[in-house]
Amino acid sequence: MKNLLFSVCTAFILFSGFTQAQHKKTKAMDTQSIYQFKAQDLSGKTFDFSTLKGKKVLIVNTASKCGFTPQYEQLETIYKEYKDKGFTVIGFPANNFNGQEPGTNEEIETFCKLNYGVTFPMMDKISVKGADMSPIYQFLTQKEKNGVKDSEVKWNFQKYLIDEKGHLVEVYYSKTKPDAPEIVNWIKQ
């Protein structure tokens, strides 16, 4: 009888500890979102991601001298079409791939406006991979931080879709254009 009672008590203690650990893990994942971040835009102003609550967001790493650079045009088109319908695009220039974004913030801003009429928010140039990876990209690429999936930024113009609650939904690589049906359908849902 003592052994049975001991076994039941031990099982209860182990189960309680497991349940509490799971609850803490679930709670931590519930509170992690894109809203915890702030960044500097190209003109040096602070951009608070908590201002995006309730919006769907497409985050993209950009470059001015890349074969995918013409995607700026499609990004601007979907931004203009859906910006008043709870959607935005956020661009992060990065020079991680073959030096394809060598410019300063001022040069990047001029290039984007002059060549593609970009009006969507563009942030300060950052690193999207390696030891100096920006905290926001650590969140986007690490399942332990975003709660959804691990990914690696493979090239310029990789797209991360964020839902209205600030959580990662999906990742699309460079070849998927910003106006691809899977992205536009997600925006319209």
JOVENBEL-V644113 format. One record per residue. N is the residue number from 1. RES is the residue in one small letter. SS is DSSP state (~ for helix, > for strand, _ for the rest). D_LAST is the distance of its C-alpha to the last C-alpha in whole Angstrom. Layout:
# JOVENBEL-V644113
N_RES_SS_D_LAST / N_RES_SS_D_LAST
This chain:
# JOVENBEL-V644113
1_m___59 / 2_k_~_59 / 3_n_~_57 / 4_l_~_55 / 5_l_~_54 / 6_f_~_54 / 7_s_~_51 / 8_v_~_49 / 9_c_~_49 / 10_t_~_49 / 11_a_~_46 / 12_f_~_44 / 13_i_~_45 / 14_l_~_43 / 15_f_~_40 / 16_s_~_40 / 17_g_~_40 / 18_f_~_37 / 19_t_~_35 / 20_q_~_36 / 21_a_~_35 / 22_q_~_31 / 23_h_~_31 / 24_k_~_31 / 25_k_~_29 / 26_t_~_26 / 27_k_~_27 / 28_a_~_27 / 29_m_~_24 / 30_d_~_22 / 31_t_~_24 / 32_q___23 / 33_s___20 / 34_i_~_20 / 35_y_~_21 / 36_q_~_25 / 37_f___25 / 38_k_>_27 / 39_a_>_28 / 40_q_>_30 / 41_d_>_29 / 42_l___31 / 43_s___33 / 44_g___34 / 45_k___32 / 46_t_>_30 / 47_f_>_26 / 48_d_>_25 / 49_f_~_22 / 50_s_~_22 / 51_t_~_21 / 52_l_~_17 / 53_k___17 / 54_g___13 / 55_k___12 / 56_k_>_10 / 57_v_>_13 / 58_l_>_14 / 59_i_>_18 / 60_v_>_20 / 61_n_>_24 / 62_t_>_26 / 63_a___29 / 64_s___31 / 65_k___33 / 66_c___31 / 67_g___30 / 68_f___27 / 69_t___27 / 70_p___26 / 71_q_~_23 / 72_y_~_23 / 73_e_~_23 / 74_q_~_19 / 75_l_~_18 / 76_e_~_20 / 77_t_~_18 / 78_i_~_14 / 79_y_~_16 / 80_k_~_17 / 81_e_~_14 / 82_y_~_12 / 83_k_~_14 / 84_d_~_14 / 85_k_~_11 / 86_g___11 / 87_f_>_11 / 88_t_>_14 / 89_v_>_16 / 90_i_>_19 / 91_g_>_22 / 92_f_>_25 / 93_p_>_28 / 94_a_>_30 / 95_n___33 / 96_n___33 / 97_f___33 / 98_n___37 / 99_g___37 / 100_q___34 / 101_e___34 / 102_p___37 / 103_g___37 / 104_t___37 / 105_n_~_34 / 106_e_~_36 / 107_e_~_36 / 108_i_~_32 / 109_e_~_31 / 110_t_~_34 / 111_f_~_33 / 112_c_~_29 / 113_k_~_30 / 114_l_~_32 / 115_n_~_31 / 116_y_~_27 / 117_g___27 / 118_v___25 / 119_t___24 / 120_f___21 / 121_p_>_23 / 122_m_>_25 / 123_m_>_27 / 124_d_>_30 / 125_k_>_31 / 126_i_>_31 / 127_s___32 / 128_v___29 / 129_k___31 / 130_g___35 / 131_a___37 / 132_d___36 / 133_m___32 / 134_s___30 / 135_p_~_29 / 136_i_~_25 / 137_y_~_25 / 138_q_~_27 / 139_f_~_24 / 140_l_~_22 / 141_t_~_24 / 142_q___26 / 143_k_~_25 / 144_e_~_27 / 145_k_~_26 / 146_n_~_22 / 147_g___22 / 148_v___20 / 149_k___22 / 150_d___25 / 151_s___24 / 152_e___27 / 153_v___26 / 154_k___28 / 155_w___28 / 156_n___27 / 157_f___23 / 158_q___21 / 159_k_>_18 / 160_y_>_17 / 161_l_>_13 / 162_i_>_13 / 163_d___11 / 164_e___11 / 165_k___14 / 166_g___16 / 167_h___16 / 168_l_>_16 / 169_v_>_13 / 170_e_>_14 / 171_v_>_17 / 172_y_>_18 / 173_y___21 / 174_s___23 / 175_k___23 / 176_t___19 / 177_k___18 / 178_p___16 / 179_d___15 / 180_a___14 / 181_p_~_12 / 182_e_~_11 / 183_i_~_10 / 184_v_~_9 / 185_n_~_6 / 186_w_~_5 / 187_i_~_6 / 188_k_~_4 / 189_q___0
